[in-house]
Amino acid sequence: MKKIFGILLIILTLSSCKNEPFCSVNENNAGKEIYDLDEASCFIALKLDKKASDLNLIRNALTAEENYMNKIGLISENPNSENRTEPNTELDVNELVEYALNKEKVELTKNKLLEIYDTEIEYLKFIGVVDE
């Protein structure tokens, strides 16, 4: 009986320590209009109350998004590229999710990807890239 009580006490003690964040977002980056993949991953993980083990999956989802935007021409490695898209081109989130699942093989569900991409908008607002 004492052994079981001891084990339960250890579990409760360890679980009470989980309130410490596993990553942090630099508040000084607010409004700087600089997208940082690691910071975006952390921001989303914290907003969605995810664990440290989810951080890499979120990063993979954001990398897939970047690859997709490169593929359709929304962003380019070469800013002077002549392959510019029309200014009205919009990102279709459903196509992005299908790309992430089928081409990039991101190991998340469709709903989890949608949740990540929706929360990313809050990060974009935080850094000042999109308006309220």
Residue frames relative to the residue before (quaternion, step in Angstrom):
aa qw qx qy qz dx dy dz
M 1.0000 0.0000 0.0000 0.0000 0.00 0.00 0.00
K 0.6557 0.5019 -0.3148 0.4680 3.60 0.96 -0.86
K 0.6222 0.5531 -0.3356 0.4408 3.56 1.07 -0.76
I 0.6585 0.4971 -0.3003 0.4787 3.59 0.95 -0.89
F 0.6405 0.5194 -0.3209 0.4659 3.58 0.98 -0.84
G 0.6453 0.5276 -0.3089 0.4581 3.58 1.00 -0.83
I 0.6532 0.5055 -0.3050 0.4741 3.56 0.97 -0.87
L 0.6526 0.5054 -0.3131 0.4697 3.59 0.94 -0.83
L 0.6372 0.5270 -0.3230 0.4603 3.58 1.01 -0.78
I 0.6417 0.5132 -0.3162 0.4741 3.59 1.01 -0.80
I 0.6522 0.5140 -0.3112 0.4622 3.59 0.92 -0.90
L 0.6647 0.4937 -0.3079 0.4686 3.60 0.91 -0.86
T 0.6421 0.5219 -0.3230 0.4594 3.58 0.99 -0.79
L 0.6759 0.4903 -0.2922 0.4663 3.58 0.90 -0.91
S 0.6808 0.4889 -0.3025 0.4538 3.58 0.92 -0.82
S 0.6255 0.5335 -0.3556 0.4446 3.60 1.11 -0.48
C 0.6308 0.5394 -0.3293 0.4502 3.59 1.22 -0.36
K 0.5593 0.6574 -0.3822 0.3300 3.58 1.17 -0.28
N 0.5048 0.6603 -0.4236 0.3601 3.61 1.22 0.02
E 0.5554 0.5940 -0.4016 0.4212 3.57 1.23 -0.25
P 0.4478 -0.7024 0.4744 0.2846 3.62 -0.80 0.95
F 0.4091 -0.7171 0.5203 0.2185 3.56 -1.10 0.77
C 0.7615 0.0932 -0.0920 0.6348 3.56 1.32 -0.10
S 0.1948 -0.7850 0.5743 0.1268 3.56 -1.22 0.22
V 0.3423 -0.7069 0.5878 0.1938 3.50 -1.29 0.55
N 0.3931 -0.7193 0.5254 0.2281 3.55 -0.85 0.99
E 0.3631 -0.7610 0.5007 0.1957 3.57 -0.44 1.23
N 0.5763 0.5925 -0.3743 0.4205 3.61 1.19 -0.41
N 0.6178 0.5541 -0.3461 0.4375 3.60 1.21 -0.29
A 0.4242 0.7040 -0.4675 0.3254 3.59 1.25 -0.09
G 0.8536 0.1483 -0.1367 0.4804 3.54 -0.89 1.02
K 0.5219 0.6744 -0.4016 0.3340 3.63 1.21 0.03
E 0.3398 -0.7877 0.4547 0.2395 3.59 1.32 -0.12
I 0.5374 0.5709 -0.4301 0.4475 3.57 1.07 0.76
Y 0.2605 -0.7769 0.5607 0.1187 3.54 -0.62 1.22
D 0.0476 -0.7798 0.6240 -0.0136 3.54 -0.77 1.11
L 0.4506 -0.7340 0.4426 0.2497 3.57 -0.52 1.22
D 0.6792 0.4822 -0.2996 0.4651 3.58 0.89 -0.87
E 0.6621 0.4916 -0.3072 0.4749 3.56 0.97 -0.82
A 0.6276 0.5280 -0.3340 0.4645 3.59 1.01 -0.77
S 0.6373 0.5284 -0.3198 0.4609 3.58 0.98 -0.86
C 0.6650 0.4979 -0.2886 0.4760 3.56 0.95 -0.92
F 0.6353 0.5445 -0.3204 0.4442 3.57 0.90 -0.97
I 0.6864 0.4779 -0.2748 0.4743 3.56 0.87 -1.00
A 0.6438 0.5265 -0.3260 0.4495 3.59 0.92 -0.88
L 0.6776 0.4852 -0.2932 0.4685 3.57 0.92 -0.88
K 0.6533 0.5197 -0.3127 0.4531 3.59 0.94 -0.87
L 0.7403 0.3959 -0.2119 0.5003 3.57 1.02 -0.84
D 0.3997 -0.7449 0.4452 0.2951 3.57 1.35 0.13
K 0.2753 0.7726 -0.5117 0.2558 3.54 0.93 1.02
K 0.5219 -0.6211 0.4902 0.3188 3.53 -1.34 0.22
A 0.6878 -0.4639 0.3608 0.4260 3.54 -1.32 0.26
S 0.6353 0.5504 -0.3291 0.4302 3.57 1.06 -0.71
D 0.6481 0.5202 -0.3127 0.4599 3.61 1.22 -0.40
L 0.4906 0.7079 -0.4101 0.3001 3.56 1.23 -0.43
N 0.6785 0.4870 -0.2972 0.4628 3.60 0.89 -0.86
L 0.6262 0.5260 -0.3384 0.4654 3.61 1.04 -0.70
I 0.6367 0.5104 -0.3211 0.4807 3.58 1.02 -0.79
R 0.6380 0.5223 -0.3184 0.4677 3.57 0.98 -0.85
N 0.6371 0.5233 -0.3205 0.4664 3.60 1.00 -0.82
A 0.6424 0.5177 -0.3215 0.4647 3.59 1.00 -0.80
L 0.6775 0.4806 -0.2901 0.4751 3.59 0.99 -0.82
T 0.6163 0.5260 -0.3385 0.4785 3.59 1.09 -0.65
A 0.6266 0.5236 -0.3279 0.4751 3.58 1.02 -0.80
E 0.6324 0.5275 -0.3287 0.4623 3.58 1.01 -0.79
E 0.6520 0.5083 -0.3127 0.4676 3.58 0.94 -0.87
N 0.6491 0.5106 -0.3116 0.4699 3.60 0.96 -0.85
Y 0.6427 0.5200 -0.3148 0.4663 3.57 1.00 -0.84
M 0.6732 0.4893 -0.3038 0.4638 3.59 0.90 -0.89
N 0.6052 0.5248 -0.3479 0.4872 3.60 1.10 -0.61
K 0.6574 0.5419 -0.2986 0.4302 3.56 0.93 -0.97
I 0.7609 0.3547 -0.2062 0.5027 3.60 0.90 -0.87
G 0.5690 -0.6580 0.3493 0.3482 3.58 1.29 0.10
L 0.4081 0.7110 -0.4870 0.3014 3.61 1.15 0.34
I 0.7615 0.0950 -0.0787 0.6363 3.56 1.19 -0.56
S 0.1394 -0.7911 0.5927 0.0578 3.52 -1.22 0.48
E 0.5137 -0.6226 0.4945 0.3224 3.54 -1.13 0.68
N 0.7366 0.3263 -0.1828 0.5634 3.57 1.17 -0.64
P 0.2984 -0.8029 0.4841 0.1787 3.62 -0.19 1.22
N 0.6822 0.4663 -0.2915 0.4819 3.61 1.19 -0.37
S 0.3236 0.7843 -0.4741 0.2352 3.55 1.30 0.23
E 0.4061 -0.7105 0.5222 0.2399 3.54 -1.09 0.75
N 0.5828 0.5845 -0.3641 0.4315 3.60 1.29 -0.11
R 0.2108 0.8000 -0.5365 0.1667 3.57 0.87 0.84
T 0.4001 -0.6975 0.5412 0.2459 3.53 -1.15 0.70
E 0.6556 -0.4773 0.3930 0.4335 3.51 -1.28 0.19
P 0.5677 -0.6248 0.4064 0.3496 3.62 -0.97 0.73
N 0.6713 0.5058 -0.2986 0.4520 3.60 1.14 -0.47
T 0.4102 0.7097 -0.4816 0.3099 3.59 1.24 0.06
E 0.1080 -0.7984 0.5916 0.0298 3.53 -0.87 1.00
L 0.5000 -0.6340 0.5090 0.2983 3.48 -1.26 0.54
D 0.2292 -0.7520 0.6050 0.1267 3.57 -0.74 1.08
V 0.3614 -0.7771 0.4757 0.1982 3.57 -0.31 1.29
N 0.6364 0.5285 -0.3441 0.4441 3.60 0.99 -0.70
E 0.6498 0.4871 -0.3145 0.4915 3.59 1.01 -0.76
L 0.6070 0.5519 -0.3387 0.4608 3.57 1.08 -0.75
V 0.6614 0.5045 -0.3056 0.4634 3.59 0.88 -0.91
E 0.6524 0.5031 -0.3162 0.4704 3.59 0.94 -0.86
Y 0.6308 0.5229 -0.3240 0.4730 3.57 1.02 -0.79
A 0.6655 0.5108 -0.3032 0.4520 3.59 0.86 -0.95
L 0.6972 0.4733 -0.2709 0.4653 3.57 0.96 -0.86
N 0.7959 0.3688 -0.1654 0.4508 3.57 0.78 -1.05
K 0.7541 0.3675 -0.2083 0.5028 3.60 0.95 -0.81
E 0.7620 0.3578 -0.1879 0.5060 3.57 0.89 -0.96
K 0.2863 -0.8016 0.4761 0.2210 3.57 1.32 -0.30
V 0.1569 0.7850 -0.5719 0.1789 3.58 0.95 0.92
E 0.3539 -0.7776 0.4936 0.1626 3.55 -0.79 1.07
L 0.4746 0.6055 -0.4820 0.4193 3.53 0.64 1.24
T 0.5289 -0.6066 0.4746 0.3565 3.55 -1.23 0.32
K 0.6765 -0.4754 0.3697 0.4239 3.53 -1.29 0.31
N 0.6721 0.5054 -0.2993 0.4508 3.59 0.91 -0.91
K 0.6441 0.5083 -0.3231 0.4716 3.61 1.00 -0.77
L 0.6389 0.5139 -0.3276 0.4695 3.60 0.99 -0.78
L 0.6455 0.5118 -0.3206 0.4675 3.58 0.93 -0.86
E 0.6364 0.5309 -0.3162 0.4618 3.57 1.02 -0.83
I 0.6527 0.5072 -0.3035 0.4740 3.59 0.98 -0.87
Y 0.7020 0.4658 -0.2817 0.4591 3.59 0.81 -0.97
D 0.6223 0.5229 -0.3416 0.4718 3.60 1.08 -0.63
T 0.6801 0.4806 -0.2814 0.4767 3.57 0.98 -0.85
E 0.5613 0.6008 -0.3889 0.4155 3.58 1.13 -0.54
I 0.5676 0.5956 -0.3804 0.4224 3.59 1.12 -0.59
E 0.6225 0.5286 -0.3390 0.4672 3.60 1.07 -0.70
Y 0.6312 0.5092 -0.3336 0.4806 3.59 1.05 -0.71
L 0.6462 0.5199 -0.3200 0.4580 3.59 0.96 -0.84
K 0.6252 0.5046 -0.3297 0.4958 3.58 1.12 -0.64
F 0.6254 0.5615 -0.3220 0.4357 3.58 1.00 -0.89
I 0.7505 0.3709 -0.2218 0.5000 3.59 0.87 -0.87
G 0.5473 -0.6751 0.3642 0.3347 3.59 1.28 0.05
V 0.4302 0.7117 -0.4573 0.3152 3.59 1.19 0.41
V 0.7707 0.1636 -0.1108 0.6058 3.58 1.13 -0.62
D 0.4735 -0.6650 0.5044 0.2814 3.53 -1.22 0.59
E 0.6858 -0.4693 0.3719 0.4136 3.49 -1.35 0.30
